[in-house]
Every structure is written in C-alpha cells, then in structure tokens.
Amino acid sequence: MRLAAAEFVRGTTFGWGRLELASWLVSHYSPCLAADAVVHPDGRGYSAPLSAASTHLDDERIERLILDARCSVLCLLSELPWPSRAAAMAKRAIGAGFVIAARNRGGKQSWAPVGRKRMRLAERVGSLFIADALDNPHDYSNLSLCRSCGELGFGAGAPAHESGCRRARHVA
C-alpha cells in the first residue's frame, strides 16, 4: 500500500497525464484493494478503480483531477504525523467504507483500502496512506517529502534530501 501511495506522490511531482494515471491505477492501486466481494454495511458494493465515465474526460480535466488529488494527498500527509488528526481521518475513512479491517497474510489484523464507485482520486490515494498509517503509526511520526524529487521518507531515518537530492543532481 505504502509503495503504491508513495508512487503516486513521486510520479505526480513531475506531472502525469491520462496514461500515467491509468497505469498507476492498474499496476499500483488495484492490487492493494481488499477483495471485491466485500460489501459495506450500508449495502453498497465496491467497484473497480474507475468508472467507464472517466474515460470520457478531456486531458485538461484529467490534469486538473491529478493536481487536485495531489494537493489533497499532500494535505493529508501533513496531518498524519499528529495522532489526534490521524485518528479523525481514519475514523472518517472507515465510516465511508474506504478502509476496512482485514487480516494480513500472517493472519494478524490489519487495515486495507477498498475501491468504491464514485470515490475521488484523492480518496483512493488517501485510503492507501490511511490504511498504512493505521498499521504502522510510528512510521508517520517523522514523515518527510523531498520537494525536488517527490520521494517520501518514513520513520526516524526518513530521507529529507532537498538540497542534496539525487534527482536534482541527475537533472543538473
């Protein structure tokens, strides 16, 4: 989950279009979702990542959608290090059915994101981070973001390579 969510942040740092978003949804986001057979307590089922209607959006609207989602996700990330704020966001995500309790491969309770019809892109990416933060809360206490390359660092050894960014050295 974390890798998929972090890939969205890193990738959108340099701008994405329709193809990059579609690739991320299929290759990174979808494999992280809880089983499609799960039904929310309100009786509504969950769906594939995007509806067919999304294929009719023009490139400018796709770009706006991606930029808005990135902005919302960065806002969410700025709140996750604060336990009370993270708890409130998790409660909303669980209540909306975007994150559910699950069992990991070892049989231990964990949290999993769920794709639902009409979820905003920011909610999809956010559900990945929230599920991961519920499973690994201490990793979010020292979260860092390199504004040069978009790489996220988690935990005490989080890389914060702004001026010495490897990406910046490769571009120069």
N, C-alpha and C positions, 0 to 999 in steps of 0.2 A: 504494500500500500504506500509506504513512505517513498519508495523509489518512483512509483508512478506519479505521485503528487509532486515530488521534487522535480521530476522531469518536466511537468507542466510549467512550473515556475522557471526552471532553467531555460527551457525551449522558448517560452514567450518573452524572455528578456530581449531577444533579437528579432522578434516579430514572427508570427505564424500566419498562415493562410488556411484555406479550406483543407488542403491535402495534409498539412502537418497536424491539424486538429483531428481529422478523420483517422489518421494513423495512430495518434495518441489514444483516441477513444477505443480503437480496436485492439491495439497492441499493449497498451499500458493500463487503461482504466477498466475495461470489461473483465479481464482476468482477475481483478481484485474483488469483484462483486460477490455478495452472498448468493447462494443458489436461487435461481429464478422462481422456484416453486414456493418460496416463502410469501405469505400474504400478510399484509398489515392488519392490525386489529380492526380497522375501520372497513375491512372487506375489500379494499382496492388491491389489485395485484401489482407486481413490479414489472418493469419492462426492460427492453434493450436500451442501450445508452441514449440514443436519439430517435425521435420520431421521423417518419418519412417527410413530414412537412419541412424539416430542417434542410433538406436537400434543395429546396426552392429559394433559399436565401441568397442574395447577391453578395459579391466579395466584400463590398464596403460594410455591409451589415455583419458579415462573419468577423471581419477585423474588429468592429466595434464590440461585438459579443465577446471576443477573446480578450480585448483590452479591459472591458468592464469586469470580466471574470478575474483577470489577473489582479486588478485593483482590489476587488473584494477579498480575494485569497490573501493578498499581502496584508490587508487589514486584519483578517482572521489570524494570520500568523503573528501579528503584533500583539494579539490578545492571549494567545495560547500559553505564554510563559506565566501568566497570572492565574493561579489556581481557581479563584472565585469566578473569574471571567471565563476560563476554560470550562468550568463546571456548568455555567449557564448556557454556553454554546452547545455543549454536549447534550444537555437536557433538551434543548430545542431540536437538535438534530435527531435525537432518539424519538422525541414526541412526533416529529414529522415523518418518521419512518425512513430517514436517510441513513441511519446507523442502527444496527441491531446486535443483540448479544448472540454470540456464536461459540463454537468450540474450535480451537485450532487443531492442527494435525496431531498434537500430543494429547488431545482430549481436555486441555485446560481452557477455562472460559476466556474468551477474548471478545473483541468487537469487530464488526465487519460493515463496510459500506454497502448500500443497496441502491441500485438504479431504479428510478421510478419515472413514469410518464410525466412529462412537463417539469421535470427538475431543471433548474437553471444550471448552466455550466459551472458557475461559482459554487453552487450547492454540491455538484458532483465532485469537484476537486476538494472542496471543503470537507465532504464526508470522508474522504481518504485521510486527510490530516487529522480530523477529529477522532476517527476510529483508531488511528495510530497513537494519538495523544492519550486516549483512554487506556491503551495497552502499555504505553511507555511514557508516563507523565514526566519523569525526571529528565528525559531527553529534550524536553521542550523548555526547560528552565533556562538554558543558555543558548537559545536558538539564534543563529546569525545568518545573514544574507549578504553575499558579495554582490554589490550593485554593478560591478563590472561584468561578471560572467553569469550571475543568477544562481550560483551554487549555494545550497543551504548547508549549514553546519548544525549538528545536533549534539547536545550534551556538553560536558566540561571541556572537551578537546575540540570544540566546534571551530572549524577553519573560518577565519574572517580575513580573507586575503584581498582587501580593497586595493591598496597601492601596489602590493606585490603580486597581483593576480596573474596566474599563469596564462589565462586567456588574454589579458591585456598585453603580456609580453609577446604572445604569438601574433597578435594583431599589429603591433608596432613595427 
